[in-house]
Amino acid sequence: MMARALTIAGSDSGGGAGIQADLKTFMAFSVFGMSAITAITVQNTVGVERVQALDPEVVGAQIDAVTRDLGTDAIKIGMLFSKPIIEVVAERLRQWPGIPVVLDPVMRAKGGAPLLDPGAEKALRDVLLPLATVVTPNLPEASALVGFPVQTRADMQKAAHVLENLGVPFVLIKGGHLADEEAVDLLLHEGRETWLSAPRIETLHTCQGVCYKCAAFVMLRGLGTDMGHCFTTGGNRHGFKFARFGGPVCLV
């Protein structure tokens, strides 16, 4: 039987992030992808121009419709935008305690546009985080979750242990914002730290590469495959060249 994965996230009209990126990644791993849209964004590779959140009840109804008919083997969560949407999603997750959940705590777009209400950060940390199997913050997101600046490798280690102590079995802190020559991520599981590193690639093809990485992690931890890190590195190296700002990651 073909594996199934559900993405709960925003829609990117540019096709480089959000549910579009997740569904492409699922398909690249031969996984049947489904979606529940939380918000509609007006964006391209230049930036986010507008965000329209959906009614929380509609978000919950999408999740219910998919799960009661098709079912799912893993869930990837991205942009949630508001506290009411977070609470609706958390309510659904409590109904399926055995399904792996990868939480990408999206807060801002690469260009700086806010993708999460300021008042929703506490709900993301206190309500949703304990329900996740994996959490995948970048450095600014990790800083917001733990309450102190995360700017160095030592900060990443400290933050990872704080998040693990909040009940998350796997913590993956993405170090793309570091000034290191290498691109490094830190994975923490059961107190064991694993540094994932690769040469930093000089390329413009990084448009929402983190969405692909987190979706690939659904395959890596949720569905038992083992190609997530190589997948996103190759995608950055061989990106598309038809965008004005930064080309989308290539998945083929």
C-alpha positions in Angstrom: 0.0 0.0 0.0 1.3 3.5 -0.9 2.2 5.6 2.1 0.2 8.7 2.8 1.2 12.1 4.3 -0.9 15.1 5.2 0.4 18.6 5.1 -1.3 21.3 7.2 0.1 24.6 5.9 -0.3 27.8 3.9 -0.6 28.0 0.1 2.2 29.7 -1.8 1.0 31.2 -5.2 4.6 31.1 -6.4 4.8 27.3 -5.9 8.1 27.3 -4.0 6.9 26.9 -0.4 3.9 25.8 1.7 1.6 23.0 0.6 3.0 23.2 -2.9 6.5 22.4 -1.8 5.3 19.7 0.6 3.2 17.9 -2.0 6.1 18.0 -4.5 8.4 16.5 -1.9 5.9 13.8 -1.0 5.5 12.8 -4.6 9.3 12.7 -5.1 9.4 10.1 -2.4 6.4 8.2 -4.0 4.1 9.2 -1.1 0.5 10.1 -1.6 0.1 13.7 -0.4 -3.0 15.4 1.0 -3.4 18.9 2.3 -5.3 21.2 4.7 -4.8 24.8 3.8 -4.5 27.2 6.7 -3.9 30.5 4.8 -3.5 31.9 1.3 -0.4 33.9 0.6 0.1 36.3 -2.4 3.8 35.7 -3.0 6.6 34.9 -5.5 10.4 34.6 -5.1 10.6 38.4 -4.5 8.5 38.4 -1.4 5.1 38.0 0.3 2.6 40.7 -0.7 -0.5 39.6 1.3 -1.7 36.9 3.6 -5.3 35.8 4.1 -5.9 33.3 6.9 -8.8 30.8 6.5 -11.5 30.3 9.0 -10.3 27.9 11.7 -13.4 25.8 11.4 -12.7 25.4 7.6 -9.1 24.3 8.5 -10.5 21.7 10.9 -13.1 20.5 8.4 -10.4 19.9 5.8 -8.4 17.8 8.2 -11.5 15.8 9.2 -12.6 15.2 5.6 -9.2 13.8 4.6 -8.5 11.7 7.7 -11.9 10.0 7.9 -11.8 8.9 4.3 -8.1 8.6 3.2 -6.3 8.3 6.5 -2.7 9.3 6.9 0.6 7.8 8.0 2.4 11.0 8.8 1.6 14.7 9.2 3.7 17.8 8.4 2.7 21.1 9.8 3.9 24.5 8.5 2.4 27.9 8.5 -0.6 28.2 11.0 -0.8 31.9 11.3 -3.1 32.3 14.3 -3.8 31.0 17.7 -7.4 29.8 16.8 -5.9 27.7 13.9 -3.2 26.3 16.2 -5.9 25.2 18.7 -8.0 23.6 16.0 -5.0 21.7 14.7 -3.9 20.6 18.2 -7.4 19.3 18.9 -7.2 17.1 15.8 -3.7 15.8 16.7 -4.8 14.7 20.1 -7.1 12.2 18.3 -4.2 10.4 16.6 -1.4 10.0 19.2 0.4 7.3 17.2 0.9 9.3 14.0 4.3 11.0 13.6 4.1 14.8 13.4 6.8 17.0 11.9 6.3 20.6 13.0 8.0 23.4 11.1 7.3 26.4 13.3 6.9 29.0 10.5 7.0 32.5 11.8 8.4 34.7 9.1 9.0 34.5 5.4 12.6 34.7 4.1 12.1 38.3 3.2 10.8 39.2 6.7 7.0 39.2 6.2 5.2 37.9 9.3 3.5 34.6 8.9 2.4 34.1 12.5 0.5 36.5 14.7 2.7 37.7 17.5 0.1 36.5 20.1 0.2 33.0 18.6 3.8 32.2 19.5 2.9 31.1 23.1 0.2 28.8 21.8 2.6 27.3 19.2 5.1 26.5 22.0 2.7 25.5 24.8 -0.1 23.8 22.9 1.3 22.4 19.7 5.0 21.7 20.5 4.3 18.9 23.0 2.2 17.1 20.3 5.1 17.0 17.8 7.4 14.1 17.0 9.9 16.4 15.3 10.3 20.1 15.5 12.5 21.9 12.9 13.1 25.6 13.7 15.7 27.8 12.1 17.7 30.1 14.3 15.2 33.0 14.6 12.3 30.5 15.2 14.4 28.6 17.8 15.1 32.0 19.6 11.4 32.7 19.8 10.5 29.3 21.1 13.2 29.1 23.8 13.2 32.8 24.8 16.9 33.6 24.3 19.0 34.4 21.2 20.2 31.4 19.2 23.2 32.7 17.1 26.0 30.2 17.5 26.6 26.4 17.6 26.7 26.5 21.4 23.3 28.4 21.4 21.9 25.7 19.1 22.9 23.0 21.5 21.4 24.8 24.5 18.2 25.5 22.6 17.8 21.9 21.3 18.0 20.6 24.9 15.4 23.2 26.0 13.0 22.0 23.3 13.7 18.4 24.0 12.7 19.0 27.6 9.4 20.4 26.5 8.6 16.9 25.2 9.7 16.8 21.6 11.5 13.5 20.8 13.4 14.8 17.9 14.7 18.4 17.6 16.3 19.5 14.3 17.7 23.1 14.5 18.5 24.4 11.1 21.7 26.4 11.1 21.4 28.1 7.7 21.7 31.6 9.3 25.1 30.8 10.8 28.1 32.6 9.3 30.0 29.3 9.1 31.7 28.1 5.9 29.7 24.9 6.2 25.9 24.6 6.3 25.2 22.8 9.6 22.1 21.5 11.3 21.8 20.0 14.8 19.7 16.9 15.4 19.0 16.0 19.1 17.3 12.7 20.1 17.3 11.1 23.6 20.1 13.5 24.6 22.4 12.5 21.7 23.6 15.4 19.5 24.3 14.8 15.8 25.7 17.5 13.6 24.6 17.4 9.9 27.0 19.3 7.8 27.7 19.9 4.1 29.6 22.5 2.1 27.7 25.8 1.8 26.4 26.1 -1.8 26.7 29.5 -3.5 23.4 29.7 -5.3 20.3 31.7 -5.7 18.2 28.6 -5.8 17.2 28.6 -2.1 13.6 29.7 -2.4 11.8 28.0 0.5 14.3 25.2 0.6 13.5 24.7 4.3 9.9 23.6 3.3 11.4 20.9 1.2 13.8 19.9 4.0 11.0 19.6 6.6 8.7 17.7 4.2 11.6 15.4 3.5 12.0 14.9 7.2 8.5 13.5 7.2 9.7 10.8 5.0 12.9 10.3 7.0 11.3 9.9 10.4 7.6 9.4 9.8 7.8 6.9 6.9 11.1 5.2 7.3 13.1 6.5 4.4 16.7 7.9 4.7 17.3 10.5 2.0 16.1 13.8 3.5 19.5 15.6 3.9 20.9 14.6 0.5 17.6 15.4 -1.1 17.6 19.1 -0.1 21.3 19.6 -0.7 20.9 18.4 -4.3 17.8 20.4 -4.7 19.6 23.6 -3.8 22.5 22.8 -6.1 20.2 22.1 -9.1 17.6 24.8 -8.8 15.4 26.4 -11.5 16.6 29.6 -13.1 13.4 31.3 -14.2 12.7 33.5 -11.2 13.7 37.2 -10.7 15.0 36.8 -7.1 16.0 33.3 -6.0 15.0 30.3 -8.0 12.9 27.5 -6.5 14.6 24.3 -5.4 14.7 21.5 -8.0 13.2 18.2 -7.0 14.0 16.1 -10.1 
